[in-house]
Amino acid sequence: MFVGYAPTGAPRWEEFAQYCLQQRHPEVDRLYEDPPAFLTLVQDAGTLRADLLEPFRHSGQDLLGQLTAGFFPIESRAGEGRGVLALTIQVNVARAAGGRRRLGLNVLGRTPGGEDLGMLWERQEDFAWRRGVRWAQAALASLEQDGNGRRRRRGIPRAGLESRAAGILNGLARRLEQDLRGRSRRTAHADRRHHEGDRPTRKALDDIRQARASDPLLVDERSGALVILGERGRTHFFTPEGRLVSSVRYSREAIERKRRSGLWRSASDEETREFRARLQQD
């Protein structure tokens, strides 16, 4: 997580759990439980810039405050270790062309394997922080608008901006906690459905039987898995030898995004023939 600036403006980073330990957070021990605790830290601009020397304080952009939240449970891959991550969400102010002020939201974090957050789209479609971040973005945009939805003629003073940013970040912390609790309840419900036989994995063989020879077969470029698309977003992953690895549900938009980005490509005719032949042998 980002913890502030060095005297000359270089960013400083700390591991989330270690920083909570340094700050003597009363629940830091619970971060190592399964499932982990969910802790939030809101820091104002003064705290983040406390060590910054005066000559380095003036630039085209600056932070008004930030929220660090974790741990979020996520799916992890072999060799990545524990499937958790912490996010740092910053309110940033910058000067655009013409001197006009622009407010923005930065979302920082890494996957358990050290990859960019964008790579998480490969392993899961929905994130516990999505709704909260969208709310914060909308709230931030409203700061530059008057009561009629038009851009303010006179900007809010810096002190007022920092105060409102703190209010948005504290509101975001509450929403993230609520959404995470709701997600836990939905996960429990999904587990019950699994025992009732409503998991997409149970439908894999049905989707294969119903698939026509003309239906597209896809290849996951990162893992080499063969991808078969079923009804209602059911997506099944197979090894080239024909063994089912996993099944999930994706929205139509998520499927198209993976294809456009090149993460999933169309299988060649030879790959398709060999795969279907192996399935028939089983």
C-alpha positions as CSV (number, residue, x, y, z in Angstrom):
1,M,0.0,0.0,0.0
2,F,1.0,3.6,-0.6
3,V,1.9,5.2,2.8
4,G,3.1,8.7,1.8
5,Y,6.0,10.6,0.2
6,A,9.7,10.7,1.0
7,P,11.2,14.2,1.6
8,T,12.1,14.5,-2.1
9,G,8.7,13.3,-3.4
10,A,9.5,9.6,-4.0
11,P,6.5,7.4,-3.1
12,R,6.8,5.1,-0.2
13,W,5.2,1.6,0.0
14,E,4.5,-0.9,2.8
15,E,2.8,-4.3,3.0
16,F,-0.7,-3.8,4.2
17,A,-0.6,-6.2,7.2
18,Q,2.8,-4.9,8.3
19,Y,1.6,-1.3,8.2
20,C,-1.5,-2.2,10.3
21,L,0.9,-3.8,12.8
22,Q,3.1,-0.6,12.9
23,Q,0.0,1.5,13.5
24,R,-1.1,-0.9,16.2
25,H,-4.5,-1.6,14.7
26,P,-6.5,-3.5,17.3
27,E,-7.7,-6.1,14.8
28,V,-4.5,-6.7,12.9
29,D,-4.2,-10.3,14.1
30,R,-7.5,-11.2,12.4
31,L,-6.0,-10.4,9.0
32,Y,-4.4,-13.9,9.2
33,E,-7.6,-15.7,9.9
34,D,-9.6,-17.6,7.3
35,P,-11.6,-15.8,6.1
36,P,-9.5,-12.7,6.9
37,A,-10.7,-9.7,8.7
38,F,-11.6,-6.6,6.6
39,L,-9.9,-3.4,7.8
40,T,-10.0,0.1,6.5
41,L,-7.6,3.0,6.9
42,V,-8.5,6.6,5.8
43,Q,-5.5,9.0,5.6
44,D,-5.7,12.7,4.8
45,A,-3.5,14.8,2.6
46,G,-1.5,16.2,5.5
47,T,-0.5,12.7,6.7
48,L,0.5,11.6,3.2
49,R,2.6,14.7,2.6
50,A,4.0,15.1,6.2
51,D,7.6,14.3,5.2
52,L,7.6,16.1,1.9
53,L,10.0,19.1,1.6
54,E,8.5,22.4,0.6
55,P,10.3,22.6,-2.9
56,F,8.7,19.3,-3.8
57,R,5.2,20.1,-2.7
58,H,4.1,22.0,-5.8
59,S,3.3,20.0,-8.9
60,G,0.5,19.6,-11.4
61,Q,-1.3,17.1,-9.3
62,D,-1.8,16.2,-5.7
63,L,-3.6,13.8,-3.4
64,L,-6.6,14.9,-1.3
65,G,-6.7,11.7,0.8
66,Q,-6.8,8.0,0.4
67,L,-8.5,4.8,1.7
68,T,-6.6,1.5,2.1
69,A,-8.9,-1.5,2.5
70,G,-8.2,-5.2,2.9
71,F,-8.2,-8.1,2.9
72,F,-10.4,-8.9,-0.1
73,P,-10.6,-12.7,-0.7
74,I,-10.0,-13.5,-4.4
75,E,-9.3,-16.6,-6.4
76,S,-5.6,-17.5,-6.3
77,R,-3.5,-19.7,-8.6
78,A,-1.0,-22.4,-7.8
79,G,2.2,-20.9,-6.5
80,E,0.7,-17.5,-5.7
81,G,0.1,-18.2,-2.0
82,R,-2.8,-16.8,-0.1
83,G,-5.7,-15.5,-2.1
84,V,-6.1,-12.0,-0.6
85,L,-5.3,-8.5,-1.6
86,A,-5.5,-4.9,-0.3
87,L,-6.5,-1.9,-2.3
88,T,-5.4,1.7,-2.0
89,I,-8.1,4.2,-3.4
90,Q,-6.9,7.7,-3.7
91,V,-8.7,11.0,-4.4
92,N,-6.5,13.0,-6.8
93,V,-6.7,16.6,-8.0
94,A,-4.9,17.8,-11.1
95,R,-4.7,20.9,-13.3
96,A,-5.8,20.4,-16.9
97,A,-5.2,22.6,-19.9
98,G,-6.3,26.1,-19.2
99,G,-5.7,25.7,-15.5
100,R,-9.1,24.0,-14.9
101,R,-9.1,21.6,-11.9
102,R,-10.0,18.0,-12.4
103,L,-10.7,15.4,-9.7
104,G,-10.1,11.7,-10.1
105,L,-10.0,8.4,-8.3
106,N,-6.9,6.1,-8.4
107,V,-7.3,2.4,-7.5
108,L,-4.0,0.8,-6.7
109,G,-3.2,-2.8,-5.9
110,R,-1.6,-6.1,-7.0
111,T,-2.8,-9.6,-7.5
112,P,-1.3,-12.3,-5.1
113,G,1.1,-13.1,-7.9
114,G,2.3,-9.5,-8.2
115,E,0.4,-8.8,-11.4
116,D,-1.5,-5.7,-12.4
117,L,-5.1,-5.5,-11.1
118,G,-6.4,-5.7,-14.7
119,M,-5.3,-9.3,-14.8
120,L,-8.0,-10.2,-12.3
121,W,-10.6,-10.2,-15.1
122,E,-9.1,-13.5,-16.2
123,R,-10.1,-15.4,-13.0
124,Q,-13.3,-13.7,-11.8
125,E,-15.9,-11.4,-13.2
126,D,-17.2,-9.6,-10.2
127,F,-15.3,-7.8,-7.5
128,A,-16.5,-6.8,-4.0
129,W,-15.2,-3.3,-4.5
130,R,-16.9,-2.5,-7.8
131,R,-20.1,-0.9,-6.6
132,G,-18.4,1.1,-3.9
133,V,-15.8,2.5,-6.3
134,R,-18.5,3.5,-8.8
135,W,-20.4,5.3,-6.0
136,A,-17.2,7.2,-5.0
137,Q,-16.5,8.2,-8.6
138,A,-20.1,9.6,-8.9
139,A,-19.8,11.4,-5.6
140,L,-16.4,12.9,-6.6
141,A,-17.8,14.1,-9.9
142,S,-20.6,15.9,-8.1
143,L,-18.1,18.1,-6.2
144,E,-17.5,20.1,-9.4
145,Q,-21.2,20.6,-10.1
146,D,-23.7,23.1,-8.8
147,G,-27.2,22.2,-7.7
148,N,-28.4,22.1,-11.4
149,G,-25.8,19.6,-12.5
150,R,-23.6,22.2,-14.2
151,R,-19.9,22.8,-13.7
152,R,-19.3,25.2,-10.8
153,R,-18.1,28.7,-11.9
154,R,-16.0,29.0,-8.7
155,G,-14.1,25.9,-7.5
156,I,-14.4,24.7,-3.9
157,P,-11.4,25.9,-1.8
158,R,-8.6,23.4,-1.1
159,A,-9.6,23.0,2.5
160,G,-13.1,22.3,1.5
161,L,-12.1,19.8,-1.1
162,E,-10.0,17.8,1.5
163,S,-12.9,17.8,3.9
164,R,-15.3,16.5,1.2
165,A,-12.8,14.0,0.0
166,A,-12.5,12.6,3.5
167,G,-16.3,12.3,3.7
168,I,-16.4,10.4,0.4
169,L,-13.6,8.0,1.5
170,N,-15.2,7.3,4.8
171,G,-18.5,6.6,3.0
172,L,-16.7,4.3,0.6
173,A,-15.2,2.4,3.6
174,R,-18.7,1.8,4.9
175,R,-20.0,0.7,1.6
176,L,-17.1,-1.7,1.0
177,E,-17.7,-3.4,4.4
178,Q,-21.4,-3.7,3.6
179,D,-20.8,-5.1,0.1
180,L,-18.3,-7.6,1.4
181,R,-20.7,-8.8,4.0
182,G,-23.4,-9.2,1.4
183,R,-21.0,-11.0,-0.8
184,S,-20.3,-13.5,2.0
185,R,-24.0,-14.2,2.4
186,R,-24.3,-14.8,-1.4
187,T,-21.3,-17.1,-1.3
188,A,-23.0,-19.2,1.4
189,H,-26.1,-19.3,-0.8
190,A,-24.1,-20.4,-3.8
191,D,-22.6,-23.2,-1.7
192,R,-26.1,-24.5,-0.9
193,R,-26.9,-24.4,-4.6
194,H,-23.7,-26.4,-5.3
195,H,-25.0,-29.2,-3.1
196,E,-28.3,-29.0,-4.9
197,G,-26.6,-29.6,-8.2
198,D,-27.0,-26.1,-9.7
199,R,-23.3,-25.5,-10.3
200,P,-22.2,-24.9,-13.9
201,T,-19.7,-27.8,-13.5
202,R,-22.7,-30.2,-13.4
203,K,-23.8,-28.8,-16.7
204,A,-20.5,-29.3,-18.5
205,L,-21.3,-32.7,-20.0
206,D,-24.8,-31.5,-21.1
207,D,-23.3,-28.5,-22.8
208,I,-20.7,-30.6,-24.6
209,R,-23.4,-33.0,-25.8
210,Q,-25.5,-30.1,-27.0
211,A,-22.6,-28.3,-28.7
212,R,-22.7,-28.6,-32.5
213,A,-19.7,-29.2,-34.6
214,S,-20.0,-25.6,-35.9
215,D,-20.0,-24.1,-32.3
216,P,-16.8,-22.1,-31.6
217,L,-14.1,-23.6,-29.5
218,L,-11.8,-21.2,-27.8
219,V,-8.3,-21.4,-26.3
220,D,-7.1,-19.5,-23.2
221,E,-3.7,-18.1,-24.4
222,R,-2.3,-18.0,-20.9
223,S,-3.1,-21.4,-19.6
224,G,-3.6,-23.3,-22.9
225,A,-7.0,-24.5,-21.6
226,L,-9.8,-25.2,-24.1
227,V,-12.9,-23.1,-23.5
228,I,-16.5,-24.3,-24.2
229,L,-19.4,-21.9,-23.9
230,G,-22.7,-23.1,-22.7
231,E,-26.1,-21.5,-22.1
232,R,-26.7,-18.6,-19.6
233,G,-23.0,-17.7,-19.5
234,R,-21.8,-21.2,-18.5
235,T,-18.1,-21.5,-19.4
236,H,-16.1,-24.7,-19.1
237,F,-12.3,-25.1,-19.1
238,F,-10.7,-28.3,-20.3
239,T,-7.2,-29.5,-20.7
240,P,-6.1,-30.4,-24.3
241,E,-6.4,-34.0,-23.1
242,G,-10.1,-33.5,-22.5
243,R,-10.1,-33.3,-18.7
244,L,-12.5,-30.8,-17.1
245,V,-10.6,-28.2,-15.0
246,S,-13.4,-25.9,-13.8
247,S,-16.7,-24.2,-14.8
248,V,-17.8,-20.7,-14.1
249,R,-20.4,-18.2,-15.3
250,Y,-19.4,-15.1,-17.3
251,S,-21.6,-12.3,-18.7
252,R,-21.7,-11.8,-22.4
253,E,-19.7,-8.6,-22.0
254,A,-17.0,-10.4,-20.0
255,I,-16.7,-13.1,-22.7
256,E,-16.4,-10.5,-25.4
257,R,-13.9,-8.6,-23.5
258,K,-11.6,-11.6,-23.1
259,R,-11.9,-12.3,-26.9
260,R,-11.2,-8.7,-27.9
261,S,-8.2,-8.5,-25.6
262,G,-6.7,-11.7,-27.1
263,L,-6.9,-13.7,-23.8
264,W,-9.2,-16.1,-25.6
265,R,-8.7,-16.9,-29.3
266,S,-10.5,-19.2,-31.6
267,A,-9.2,-22.7,-31.7
268,S,-7.7,-24.0,-35.0
269,D,-9.4,-26.7,-37.0
270,E,-6.8,-29.2,-35.9
271,E,-7.1,-28.3,-32.2
272,T,-10.9,-28.6,-32.5
273,R,-10.8,-32.0,-34.2
274,E,-8.3,-33.4,-31.7
275,F,-10.2,-32.1,-28.7
276,R,-13.6,-33.5,-29.9
277,A,-11.9,-36.8,-30.7
278,R,-10.5,-37.1,-27.2
279,L,-13.9,-36.4,-25.7
280,Q,-15.5,-39.1,-27.8
281,Q,-12.9,-41.6,-26.6
282,D,-13.8,-40.8,-23.0
